[in-house]
Amino acid sequence: MRKRIVNSNDQKIPAGEQQWLDVESLAEVELTSEDAAHPFEAALGADTRRGWKAATAGEQTIRLLFDAPLHLSRIRLEFVEEEVPRTQEFVLRWLPEGEQSYRELVRQQYNFSPPATTREVEEYTVKLDGVRALELVIVPEIGGGEARASLASMQLSGAEG
């Protein structure tokens, strides 16, 4: 599935003291699936109650294709699971300008154990120049099953060019 979000506002969005990029105006997003009640745009805002959710079970890919190369200095991901205990894995990759292959930034696994452990926040300080694309692959349950991937929030910090 391919999706284009067009927004003429290219200003940064403040979140506390951190300046987060307005991803909606800087990128096109490609998704393997999307629940209509939980669109990807919902994961880009400050309200993490809705977030993005896959329409189907299994591995999902979210790929941000930037209109112009970016410099990224911080990446923040937040995952929430309040119902089903499971072990999730995600892989975060980036595509440098002028290259054809993605470079892996991080591969992470963790357990959700509701009601005690329901939230996972990952924040990475990076120094990435010439970022053409960012790819997030989520395996919602490494043991298989019917779990659907979700992303409460994705925020990026950096600059254009």
C-alpha positions as CSV (number, residue, x, y, z in Angstrom):
1,M,0.0,0.0,0.0
2,R,1.3,3.4,-0.9
3,K,0.1,6.6,0.8
4,R,0.9,10.3,0.2
5,I,0.2,13.0,2.8
6,V,0.4,16.5,1.5
7,N,0.6,19.5,3.9
8,S,2.0,22.9,3.0
9,N,3.0,23.6,6.6
10,D,6.8,22.8,6.9
11,Q,7.3,24.2,10.3
12,K,8.7,22.2,13.2
13,I,6.4,21.0,16.0
14,P,7.6,21.6,19.5
15,A,7.2,18.8,22.0
16,G,8.4,20.0,25.4
17,E,11.9,21.4,24.7
18,Q,12.5,19.1,21.8
19,Q,11.8,20.4,18.3
20,W,10.2,17.6,16.3
21,L,10.0,17.6,12.5
22,D,6.7,17.9,10.7
23,V,7.0,14.5,9.0
24,E,3.6,14.9,7.3
25,S,4.9,17.8,5.2
26,L,8.4,16.3,4.6
27,A,7.7,12.7,3.5
28,E,5.5,10.2,1.7
29,V,4.7,7.1,3.6
30,E,4.5,3.5,2.3
31,L,2.7,1.0,4.5
32,T,2.0,-2.7,4.2
33,S,-1.4,-2.2,5.8
34,E,-3.4,0.3,7.8
35,D,-6.5,0.1,10.0
36,A,-8.8,2.9,8.9
37,A,-9.6,3.8,12.5
38,H,-5.8,4.1,13.3
39,P,-4.1,5.9,10.3
40,F,-0.4,6.5,10.3
41,E,-0.9,10.3,10.7
42,A,-2.2,9.5,14.2
43,A,1.2,8.3,15.2
44,L,2.9,11.6,14.2
45,G,1.0,13.8,16.7
46,A,1.4,14.3,20.4
47,D,-1.7,12.3,21.3
48,T,-0.5,8.7,21.6
49,R,-3.9,7.3,22.5
50,R,-4.8,6.4,18.9
51,G,-1.6,5.9,17.0
52,W,-1.2,3.7,13.9
53,K,-2.4,0.1,13.8
54,A,-2.1,-2.5,11.1
55,A,-5.2,-3.8,9.4
56,T,-3.8,-7.4,9.3
57,A,-1.7,-9.6,11.6
58,G,1.9,-10.3,11.1
59,E,5.0,-8.4,10.1
60,Q,4.4,-4.8,8.9
61,T,6.6,-2.2,7.3
62,I,6.4,1.6,7.5
63,R,8.7,3.4,5.1
64,L,9.1,7.2,5.1
65,L,10.3,8.5,1.8
66,F,11.6,12.1,2.3
67,D,11.0,14.7,-0.4
68,A,14.6,16.0,0.2
69,P,17.5,14.5,2.1
70,L,17.4,15.2,5.9
71,H,19.8,15.4,8.7
72,L,18.4,13.3,11.6
73,S,19.7,13.8,15.2
74,R,17.0,12.0,17.2
75,I,14.4,9.3,16.6
76,R,11.7,8.5,19.1
77,L,9.4,5.5,18.9
78,E,6.6,4.6,21.3
79,F,4.8,1.3,21.3
80,V,1.7,0.5,23.5
81,E,0.0,-2.9,24.1
82,E,-2.6,-2.9,26.8
83,E,-4.4,-6.2,26.1
84,V,-2.3,-9.1,24.8
85,P,1.0,-10.4,26.4
86,R,3.5,-10.8,23.5
87,T,7.1,-10.5,22.5
88,Q,7.6,-7.9,19.8
89,E,10.6,-7.1,17.6
90,F,11.3,-4.1,15.4
91,V,14.1,-3.2,13.0
92,L,14.8,0.4,12.2
93,R,16.8,1.2,9.0
94,W,17.8,4.2,7.0
95,L,18.7,4.9,3.4
96,P,21.5,7.3,2.7
97,E,21.3,9.6,-0.3
98,G,22.9,8.1,-3.4
99,E,22.8,4.5,-2.0
100,Q,20.4,1.6,-2.9
101,S,20.7,-0.4,0.3
102,Y,19.3,0.3,3.7
103,R,21.6,0.5,6.7
104,E,20.3,-1.1,10.0
105,L,20.3,1.3,13.0
106,V,18.8,-0.9,15.6
107,R,17.0,-4.3,16.1
108,Q,15.1,-4.6,19.4
109,Q,12.9,-7.2,21.1
110,Y,10.9,-6.6,24.2
111,N,7.9,-8.1,26.1
112,F,4.5,-6.7,26.7
113,S,2.9,-8.1,29.9
114,P,-0.4,-6.2,30.5
115,P,-1.4,-4.8,32.9
116,A,2.1,-4.3,34.3
117,T,4.2,-3.7,31.2
118,T,2.2,-2.0,28.5
119,R,4.5,0.7,27.1
120,E,7.9,0.7,25.4
121,V,9.6,4.0,24.5
122,E,12.8,3.9,22.5
123,E,14.8,7.1,21.9
124,Y,17.9,7.2,19.9
125,T,20.4,10.0,19.5
126,V,21.9,9.7,16.0
127,K,24.0,11.6,13.5
128,L,22.6,10.7,10.1
129,D,23.2,13.0,7.1
130,G,21.5,12.7,3.7
131,V,18.6,10.5,4.9
132,R,16.4,9.7,1.9
133,A,14.2,7.1,3.7
134,L,13.6,5.6,7.1
135,E,12.1,2.1,7.4
136,L,10.5,0.5,10.4
137,V,9.7,-3.2,10.3
138,I,7.5,-4.5,13.2
139,V,7.0,-8.1,14.0
140,P,4.2,-7.9,16.6
141,E,4.6,-11.4,17.9
142,I,7.9,-13.2,17.2
143,G,6.1,-16.5,17.9
144,G,3.5,-15.9,15.2
145,G,-0.2,-15.6,15.9
146,E,-2.8,-13.0,15.2
147,A,-1.2,-9.9,16.9
148,R,-1.5,-6.7,14.9
149,A,1.4,-4.3,14.8
150,S,0.9,-0.8,16.2
151,L,2.9,2.3,16.8
152,A,1.7,4.9,19.3
153,S,4.1,7.6,18.3
154,M,7.0,8.3,15.9
155,Q,8.9,11.5,16.2
156,L,12.0,12.7,14.4
157,S,14.3,15.6,15.1
158,G,16.9,17.2,12.8
159,A,16.9,19.5,9.8
160,E,16.4,19.6,6.0
161,G,19.4,19.4,3.8
